[in-house]
Protein backbone atom coordinates (compact mmCIF):
# COMPACT_ATOMS: atom_id res chain seq x y z
CA UNK A 1 0.00 0.00 0.00
CA UNK A 2 1.11 3.51 -0.75
CA UNK A 3 1.38 6.34 1.70
CA UNK A 4 -1.86 8.08 2.58
CA UNK A 5 -2.46 11.80 3.00
CA UNK A 6 -1.83 12.10 6.72
CA UNK A 7 1.33 10.01 6.46
CA UNK A 8 2.71 12.29 3.76
CA UNK A 9 1.85 15.32 5.86
CA UNK A 10 3.77 13.87 8.82
CA UNK A 11 6.81 13.37 6.57
CA UNK A 12 6.62 16.99 5.43
CA UNK A 13 6.28 18.19 9.01
CA UNK A 14 9.15 16.07 10.28
CA UNK A 15 11.48 17.34 7.53
CA UNK A 16 10.57 20.93 8.30
CA UNK A 17 11.01 20.44 12.05
CA UNK A 18 14.30 18.60 11.52
CA UNK A 19 15.70 21.55 9.55
CA UNK A 20 14.59 23.98 12.23
CA UNK A 21 16.02 21.88 15.05
CA UNK A 22 19.33 21.46 13.23
CA UNK A 23 19.60 25.23 12.79
CA UNK A 24 19.09 25.96 16.48
CA UNK A 25 21.34 23.12 17.66
CA UNK A 26 24.09 24.31 15.33
CA UNK A 27 23.70 27.86 16.64
CA UNK A 28 23.96 26.56 20.21
CA UNK A 29 27.05 24.45 19.48
CA UNK A 30 28.76 27.40 17.78
CA UNK A 31 28.17 29.65 20.79
CA UNK A 32 29.56 26.94 23.10
CA UNK A 33 32.67 26.55 20.92
CA UNK A 34 33.25 30.31 20.97
CA UNK A 35 33.32 30.27 24.78
CA UNK A 36 35.67 27.27 24.89
CA UNK A 37 38.10 28.92 22.45
CA UNK A 38 37.98 32.39 24.02
CA UNK A 39 40.71 33.95 26.12
CA UNK A 40 40.11 35.11 29.66
CA UNK A 41 39.00 38.69 28.93
CA UNK A 42 36.37 37.76 26.31
CA UNK A 43 35.12 34.60 27.97
CA UNK A 44 32.62 36.17 30.38
CA UNK A 45 30.88 38.20 27.66
CA UNK A 46 30.72 35.18 25.38
CA UNK A 47 29.44 33.08 28.30
CA UNK A 48 26.46 35.42 28.69
CA UNK A 49 25.68 35.12 24.98
CA UNK A 50 26.02 31.33 25.08
CA UNK A 51 23.73 31.01 28.10
CA UNK A 52 21.18 33.21 26.37
CA UNK A 53 21.34 31.04 23.25
CA UNK A 54 21.05 27.83 25.28
CA UNK A 55 18.02 29.19 27.14
CA UNK A 56 16.41 30.24 23.87
CA UNK A 57 16.90 26.79 22.34
CA UNK A 58 15.59 25.15 25.51
CA UNK A 59 12.56 27.45 25.55
CA UNK A 60 11.64 26.32 22.05
CA UNK A 61 11.66 22.71 23.24
CA UNK A 62 14.55 21.65 21.01
CA UNK A 63 16.68 20.43 23.92
CA UNK A 64 15.55 19.27 27.36
CA UNK A 65 15.86 21.60 30.32
CA UNK A 66 18.31 19.26 32.06
CA UNK A 67 20.56 19.21 29.01
CA UNK A 68 20.50 23.02 28.91
CA UNK A 69 21.45 23.14 32.59
CA UNK A 70 24.28 20.68 31.95
CA UNK A 71 25.73 22.87 29.19
CA UNK A 72 25.40 26.07 31.22
CA UNK A 73 27.05 24.47 34.23
CA UNK A 74 29.91 23.08 32.15
CA UNK A 75 30.58 26.44 30.50
CA UNK A 76 30.39 28.41 33.76
CA UNK A 77 32.77 25.97 35.43
CA UNK A 78 35.19 26.30 32.53
CA UNK A 79 35.12 30.12 32.51
CA UNK A 80 35.66 30.23 36.28
CA UNK A 81 38.71 28.00 35.93
CA UNK A 82 40.40 30.44 33.52
N, C-alpha and C positions, 0 to 999 in steps of 0.2 A: 504494500500500500504506500501511496505517496504521502507527502506531508500535507496536513490540512492547514486551514487558514490561521488558527490560533498558534499552531506550532511554528509556522513561518514568522508570525509576529514576535514570538518569544526569541527566535534566532536574531531577528533584527534588533530587538531590545537589548539582548545580551551583547551583541557586537558594539552597539552604541555605548552601553555602560562600561564595557571592557576598555574602550578607547578613553573614556572619561577617567576611569580609575587609573589607567596607566599614566595619563598626563599628571594627575595629582600625586601619585606615588613617585614619579620621576622628579617632580618639583620638590617633594619632601626630601628625597635622597640627595639631590643637588645641594639643598640648603644644609643638610647634615655634613656633606663632604666639605663644604666651604668652612664650616666651623672647625672640622678636624684638621684642615690644612692651614688654618689661620695662625698668625703669630699672636703673641700675648696681648698687644694693644688693640688689635681688631677683633679678638675672639669674643669679648663680651657683647659688642654690638651685633655681631653675626649670630651669637647665641639667642639674643632677643628675637631676631628675624626668624631663626630656625624654629624656635618655640612657637611663634605666631603661626608659621606655616604648618607645623605639626598639629596644632590645635584646630586650624582651619580644615585640614584633611580629616581629622577625627570628627569634627562637627558635621561633616558631610556624610559620615558613616562609611568612609572608605577603609579606614583602619579602626580597630577596636580601641577603646579608651585605655585599656591596660597596656597595649602596645605603644600608644602615644606616650603614656607615662614612663614606660621603659626607655624610650628614645630620649625624652626630656631629661630623665635622671642620668642617663649615660653621658649626655652632652654636658650637663651642668658639672658632673663629677670631673670630666675631662678638662673643662675650662678652669675649674678651681685648682686643678693639679699643675696648671701652667705656672 
